[in-house]
């Protein structure tokens, strides 16, 4: 989350009674706990190990280059580079969001990628112009439980909001922003699928 958000996250963990160990990795997991690379052993009835994200292994079936996360390289129209007439979006695609940054594996990028890829598949079938996807902004809103949330902007993740106000934003994202309309209106559903990028939350 970056240097700006780290103190906010550390304080939230402390306030919630969560102990941390930095600069170590998991060396072994056993029925009675976990051993860290430092040699420290932590007794536990349950161990949850989060080792990062990875694209679906389906990407390995294509004879093309993939990034370190296993994602397919795509152009600005979300066409898979090296595979004619194939499009990819979401967590399996590494798309340029601007001239310097690739997409991240999150709904913030995955949702518009899906909308643009879907539109471009249809446009490609009917020989219509394809739409390029670029998202010139990036935010991260991390829920911190009872400590609220932290909201950062930019690829350097500068904190712009924290605590209850950031939590309200996160709840709005999780309960309204990322879901399709629930009113049963076909027109509203199609409008929500339009190839567009939502403004910042």
VOBA-1610 file (N, C-alpha, C; in pm, whole numbers, padded with zeros to 5 digits, always signed):
BEGIN
Unk+00082-00121+00000Unk+00000+00000+00000Unk+00085+00126+00000Unk+00214+00116+00014Unk+00298+00234+00006Unk+00329+00297+00140Unk+00427+00386+00138Unk+00475+00449+00261Unk+00371+00540+00325Unk+00289+00606+00245Unk+00189+00698+00300Unk+00083+00623+00380Unk+00040+00508+00330Unk-00068+00432+00397Unk-00017+00342+00509Unk+00110+00309+00506Unk+00161+00211+00603Unk+00134+00247+00749Unk+00161+00371+00793Unk+00134+00403+00933Unk-00014+00390+00970Unk-00102+00423+00877Unk-00247+00412+00902Unk-00283+00265+00921Unk-00231+00179+00835Unk-00260+00036+00842Unk-00200-00025+00968Unk-00077+00012+00999Unk-00012-00042+01120Unk-00090-00004+01245Unk-00138+00120+01252Unk-00215+00164+01368Unk-00348+00089+01377Unk-00411+00068+01263Unk-00538-00005+01261Unk-00518-00149+01309Unk-00412-00213+01265Unk-00383-00349+01311Unk-00359-00351+01461Unk-00281-00255+01509Unk-00252-00245+01652Unk-00381-00223+01731Unk-00465-00131+01684Unk-00592-00103+01751Unk-00685-00224+01755Unk-00671-00312+01656Unk-00754-00432+01650Unk-00686-00554+01713Unk-00573-00531+01780Unk-00506-00640+01850Unk-00434-00739+01761Unk-00396-00695+01641Unk-00327-00784+01547Unk-00177-00762+01559Unk-00104-00870+01587Unk+00043-00864+01592Unk+00097-00889+01452Unk+00206-00823+01418Unk+00265-00841+01285Unk+00412-00880+01298Unk+00462-00943+01193Unk+00604-00973+01178Unk+00640-00927+01037Unk+00734-00836+01026Unk+00774-00788+00894Unk+00911-00843+00859Unk+00939-00847+00731Unk+01070-00892+00685Unk+01092-01042+00697Unk+00986-01119+00714Unk+00999-01264+00722Unk+00899-01329+00627Unk+00921-01455+00598Unk+00828-01531+00515Unk+00794-01662+00585Unk+00698-01732+00531Unk+00658-01861+00586Unk+00759-01966+00540Unk+00820-02035+00636Unk+00913-02142+00603Unk+00844-02278+00603Unk+00750-02297+00696Unk+00679-02426+00704Unk+00548-02409+00778Unk+00449-02487+00737Unk+00320-02493+00806Unk+00300-02636+00853Unk+00262-02651+00978Unk+00239-02784+01035Unk+00103-02785+01104Unk+00055-02901+01148Unk-00075-02906+01216Unk-00082-02816+01340Unk+00031-02785+01400Unk+00029-02704+01522Unk+00063-02558+01504Unk+00089-02513+01381Unk+00122-02373+01362Unk+00208-02348+01241Unk+00288-02242+01250Unk+00370-02200+01137Unk+00511-02165+01186Unk+00610-02194+01102Unk+00748-02155+01131Unk+00788-02049+01029Unk+00842-01938+01078Unk+00883-01828+00991Unk+01028-01846+00949Unk+01068-01772+00846Unk+01205-01781+00795Unk+01307-01736+00899Unk+01264-01661+00999Unk+01352-01618+01108Unk+01378-01730+01208Unk+01303-01841+01194Unk+01312-01951+01289Unk+01205-01946+01396Unk+01138-01832+01408Unk+01032-01819+01508Unk+00916-01911+01472Unk+00863-01979+01574Unk+00748-02067+01554Unk+00627-02006+01623Unk+00515-01998+01551Unk+00391-01944+01605Unk+00289-02057+01612Unk+00244-02086+01733Unk+00141-02189+01751Unk+00008-02136+01699Unk-00066-02220+01629Unk-00195-02178+01575Unk-00281-02300+01544Unk-00410-02286+01569Unk-00504-02391+01530Unk-00540-02377+01383Unk-00534-02253+01332Unk-00565-02226+01191Unk-00459-02133+01135Unk-00408-02165+01018Unk-00310-02081+00950Unk-00370-02038+00817Unk-00373-01907+00793Unk-00418-01854+00664Unk-00296-01789+00601Unk-00254-01841+00488Unk-00133-01792+00422Unk-00172-01725+00291Unk-00146-01597+00279Unk-00176-01522+00158Unk-00046-01497+00084Unk-00031-01560-00031Unk+00096-01554-00103Unk+00089-01471-00230Unk-00012-01391-00245Unk-00022-01307-00363Unk-00123-01358-00463Unk-00134-01286-00573Unk-00234-01320-00674Unk-00166-01380-00796Unk-00244-01453-00873Unk-00195-01519-00994Unk-00313-01532-01091Unk-00284-01512-01218Unk-00387-01530-01321Unk-00425-01677-01332Unk-00542-01702-01383Unk-00587-01839-01408Unk-00485-01914-01493Unk-00467-02041-01464Unk-00372-02123-01540Unk-00419-02147-01683Unk-00541-02110-01713Unk-00589-02120-01852Unk-00500-02039-01946Unk-00440-01932-01896Unk-00353-01850-01981Unk-00233-01930-02033Unk-00195-02035-01962Unk-00079-02116-02002Unk-00108-02199-02127Unk-00233-02207-02168Unk-00268-02284-02287Unk-00240-02208-02416Unk-00209-02080-02403Unk-00180-01999-02522Unk-00029-01986-02538Unk+00021-01999-02661Unk+00165-01991-02686Unk+00214-01847-02699Unk+00187-01766-02597Unk+00225-01625-02600Unk+00293-01587-02468Unk+00357-01472-02468Unk+00424-01423-02348Unk+00322-01387-02241Unk+00360-01411-02118Unk+00279-01373-02002Unk+00369-01296-01906Unk+00308-01213-01821Unk+00388-01140-01722Unk+00414-01228-01600Unk+00478-01173-01498Unk+00517-01251-01380Unk+00397-01304-01302Unk+00278-01247-01326Unk+00155-01294-01261Unk+00079-01393-01348Unk+00135-01427-01464Unk+00070-01520-01555Unk-00032-01456-01646Unk-00035-01323-01650Unk-00136-01252-01731Unk-00091-01240-01877Unk-00189-01241-01965Unk-00164-01224-02108Unk-00140-01077-02140Unk-00047-01051-02230Unk-00024-00914-02274Unk-00131-00878-02377Unk-00195-00764-02355Unk-00299-00718-02447Unk-00267-00577-02494Unk-00323-00541-02610Unk-00304-00405-02660Unk-00410-00313-02600Unk-00414-00189-02646Unk-00509-00091-02590Unk-00655-00128-02615Unk-00679-00221-02708Unk-00815-00264-02739Unk-00849-00396-02670Unk-00756-00444-02587Unk-00769-00568-02510Unk-00761-00693-02598Unk-00695-00679-02715Unk-00667-00795-02799Unk-00541-00861-02745Unk-00542-00994-02737Unk-00424-01067-02691Unk-00315-01054-02796Unk-00200-01003-02755Unk-00089-00985-02848Unk-00036-01122-02890Unk-00037-01146-03021Unk+00013-01273-03073Unk-00095-01376-03103Unk-00221-01345-03071Unk-00332-01438-03101Unk-00441-01358-03172Unk-00451-01373-03304Unk-00552-01297-03378Unk-00694-01324-03330Unk-00774-01219-03325Unk-00917-01227-03292Unk-00944-01282-03153Unk-00851-01269-03060Unk-00876-01310-02922Unk-00860-01189-02831Unk-00957-01173-02742Unk-00956-01063-02647Unk-00946-01121-02506Unk-00889-01045-02414Unk-00880-01087-02274Unk-00902-00965-02185Unk-00958-00989-02067Unk-00987-00880-01974Unk-00979-00932-01832Unk-00977-00839-01738Unk-00978-00876-01597Unk-00845-00932-01550Unk-00851-01027-01458Unk-00730-01078-01393Unk-00638-01157-01484Unk-00683-01196-01603Unk-00596-01270-01694Unk-00524-01180-01793Unk-00552-01050-01791Unk-00496-00958-01889Unk-00410-00850-01823Unk-00295-00824-01884Unk-00208-00714-01841Unk-00224-00602-01943Unk-00307-00503-01908Unk-00339-00394-01999Unk-00274-00265-01951Unk-00234-00182-02045Unk-00178-00051-02010Unk-00291+00042-01965Unk-00274+00099-01846Unk-00371+00195-01797Unk-00330+00337-01833Unk-00200+00358-01847Unk-00144+00484-01894Unk-00011+00448-01958Unk+00074+00546-01983Unk+00201+00516-02051Unk+00302+00444-01962Unk+00278+00437-01832Unk+00374+00377-01740Unk+00323+00256-01662Unk+00194+00242-01644Unk+00141+00142-01551Unk+00049+00041-01618Unk+00064-00085-01572Unk-00026-00192-01615Unk-00144-00200-01519Unk-00249-00264-01564Unk-00367-00286-01481Unk-00330-00367-01357Unk-00409-00350-01252Unk-00392-00431-01131Unk-00509-00530-01125Unk-00489-00636-01051Unk-00592-00740-01041Unk-00695-00696-00937Unk-00787-00611-00981Unk-00891-00559-00893Unk-01012-00522-00977Unk-01125-00505-00909Unk-01247-00468-00982Unk-01234-00330-01045Unk-01150-00245-00987Unk-01132-00110-01040Unk-01089-00114-01187Unk-01005-00209-01221Unk-00962-00223-01360Unk-01037-00334-01433Unk-01067-00442-01364Unk-01132-00557-01427Unk-01270-00527-01484Unk-01348-00447-01413Unk-01483-00417-01460Unk-01482-00337-01591Unk-01408-00225-01599Unk-01406-00155-01728Unk-01337-00237-01838Unk-01238-00317-01801Unk-01174-00402-01902Unk-01277-00497-01963Unk-01362-00555-01881Unk-01465-00645-01931Unk-01564-00574-02021Unk-01604-00453-01982Unk-01699-00378-02064Unk-01638-00343-02200Unk-01512-00296-02199Unk-01447-00259-02325Unk-01419-00382-02410Unk-01372-00491-02349Unk-01345-00613-02426Unk-01473-00665-02491Unk-01583-00667-02415Unk-01710-00712-02470Unk-01754-00628-02588Unk-01743-00498-02573Unk-01780-00407-02682Unk-01689-00429-02803Unk-01559-00445-02779Unk-01465-00461-02889Unk-01481-00595-02961Unk-01521-00699-02891Unk-01549-00827-02957Unk-01661-00807-03059Unk-01769-00742-03017Unk-01882-00718-03108Unk-01839-00626-03222Unk-01768-00518-03190Unk-01723-00426-03294Unk-01632-00497-03395Unk-01546-00585-03346Unk-01456-00660-03434Unk-01536-00750-03528Unk-01638-00816-03476Unk-01721-00906-03558Unk-01793-00831-03669Unk-01830-00705-03642Unk-01906-00626-03739Unk-01822-00518-03808Unk-01690-00535-03802Unk-01597-00443-03868Unk-01620-00297-03830Unk-01646-00274-03703Unk-01663-00139-03650Unk-01534-00099-03577Unk-01512+00030-03558Unk-01390+00074-03488Unk-01387+00021-03344Unk-01268-00017-03301Unk-01249-00064-03164Unk-01225+00055-03072Unk-01258+00038-02945Unk-01240+00144-02845Unk-01118+00114-02759Unk-01029+00211-02750Unk-00910+00195-02666Unk-00946+00224-02521Unk-00891+00145-02431Unk-00914+00167-02287Unk-00789+00226-02225Unk-00805+00338-02159Unk-00702+00397-02076Unk-00772+00454-01953Unk-00714+00431-01836Unk-00770+00486-01712Unk-00661+00573-01651Unk-00677+00706-01657Unk-00570+00797-01617Unk-00557+00820-01466Unk-00635+00749-01386Unk-00629+00768-01241Unk-00631+00632-01173Unk-00586+00629-01049Unk-00583+00504-00973Unk-00607+00535-00826Unk-00698+00460-00764Unk-00723+00475-00620Unk-00723+00337-00556Unk-00697+00334-00428Unk-00709+00211-00349Unk-00784+00246-00222Unk-00888+00171-00190Unk-00961+00191-00066Unk-00959+00057+00008Unk-00889+00054+00119Unk-00869-00069+00196Unk-00950-00065+00324Unk-01038-00162+00342Unk-01118-00172+00465Unk-01028-00216+00579Unk-01039-00150+00693Unk-00957-00181+00810Unk-01042-00226+00929Unk-01155-00288+00899Unk-01240-00339+01007Unk-01294-00227+01093Unk-01287-00246+01224Unk-01342-00146+01316Unk-01262-00017+01317Unk-01143-00018+01255Unk-01062+00104+01247Unk-01099+00190+01127Unk-01201+00151+01052Unk-01244+00231+00938Unk-01186+00180+00808Unk-01120+00269+00735Unk-01058+00233+00607Unk-00952+00337+00576Unk-00874+00310+00473Unk-00778+00408+00423Unk-00798+00419+00272Unk-00804+00544+00224Unk-00829+00575+00083Unk-00704+00644+00030Unk-00644+00586-00077Unk-00526+00647-00136Unk-00553+00680-00282Unk-00479+00779-00334Unk-00489+00816-00475Unk-00351+00812-00538Unk-00351+00780-00667Unk-00227+00777-00743Unk-00152+00646-00728Unk-00062+00622-00822Unk+00018+00500-00819Unk+00115+00498-00702Unk+00145+00615-00646Unk+00230+00621-00526Unk+00147+00602-00400Unk+00016+00594-00415Unk-00081+00567-00308Unk-00070+00666-00192Unk-00095+00790-00222Unk-00095+00896-00121Unk-00229+00894-00046Unk-00224+00891+00087Unk-00346+00889+00168Unk-00420+01022+00153Unk-00549+01013+00116Unk-00632+01133+00106Unk-00749+01128+00204Unk-00778+01009+00258Unk-00886+00995+00355Unk-00862+00869+00437Unk-00909+00873+00562Unk-00894+00755+00648Unk-01004+00754+00753Unk-01015+00643+00824Unk-01115+00631+00930Unk-01255+00617+00875Unk-01351+00679+00943Unk-01494+00665+00908Unk-01527+00718+00768Unk-01474+00835+00726Unk-01507+00882+00590Unk-01462+00784+00481Unk-01343+00728+00496Unk-01294+00631+00398Unk-01378+00504+00403Unk-01422+00466+00523Unk-01506+00347+00539Unk-01639+00365+00465Unk-01697+00483+00472Unk-01822+00511+00401Unk-01802+00493+00251Unk-01689+00542+00199Unk-01658+00525+00057Unk-01645+00377+00023Unk-01573+00302+00105Unk-01553+00158+00080Unk-01686+00084+00081Unk-01772+00118+00176Unk-01903+00052+00183Unk-01988+00084+00060Unk-01978+00207+00011Unk-02050+00245-00110Unk-01999+00165-00230Unk-01868+00148-00239Unk-01810+00069-00347Unk-01861-00075-00340Unk-01854-00133-00220Unk-01887-00274-00203Unk-02037-00305-00212Unk-02122-00207-00187Unk-02265-00235-00186Unk-02341-00177-00305Unk-02284-00076-00373Unk-02356-00014-00483Unk-02273-00003-00611Unk-02156+00051-00599Unk-02079+00087-00718Unk-02042-00032-00807Unk-02004-00143-00749Unk-01955-00255-00830Unk-02063-00352-00875Unk-02186-00329-00834Unk-02294-00421-00871Unk-02379-00364-00982Unk-02434-00452-01067Unk-02525-00403-01171Unk-02656-00357-01108Unk-02734-00278-01182Unk-02864-00234-01130Unk-02951-00354-01092Unk-03019-00341-00981Unk-03103-00451-00931Unk-03252-00426-00951Unk-03285-00325-01033Unk-03426-00289-01050Unk-03496-00371-01159Unk-03425-00462-01225Unk-03486-00546-01327Unk-03502-00479-01463Unk-03454-00358-01476Unk-03469-00284-01601Unk-03361-00328-01701Unk-03404-00378-01816Unk-03310-00418-01921Unk-03227-00299-01967Unk-03292-00185-01983Unk-03222-00064-02028Unk-03113-00024-01929Unk-03143-00032-01799Unk-03043+00003-01698Unk-02927-00095-01697Unk-02957-00224-01718Unk-02850-00325-01724Unk-02759-00301-01843Unk-02818-00273-01959Unk-02737-00246-02078Unk-02656-00118-02062Unk-02715-00017-02000Unk-02641+00108-01976Unk-02522+00083-01884Unk-02539-00003-01784Unk-02430-00034-01691Unk-02318-00110-01760Unk-02350-00180-01870Unk-02249-00256-01943Unk-02179-00173-02050Unk-02217-00047-02065Unk-02158+00038-02167Unk-02008+00054-02143Unk-01931+00062-02252Unk-01786+00078-02237Unk-01750+00219-02191Unk-01742+00233-02061Unk-01706+00363-02003Unk-01629+00337-01873Unk-01558+00438-01830Unk-01484+00431-01704Unk-01555+00520-01604Unk-01591+00463-01490Unk-01657+00543-01386Unk-01560+00648-01333Unk-01613+00759-01281Unk-01525+00856-01214Unk-01474+00799-01082Unk-01379+00866-01023Unk-01328+00823-00892Unk-01441+00815-00791Unk-01429+00720-00696Unk-01536+00710-00594Unk-01538+00831-00503
//
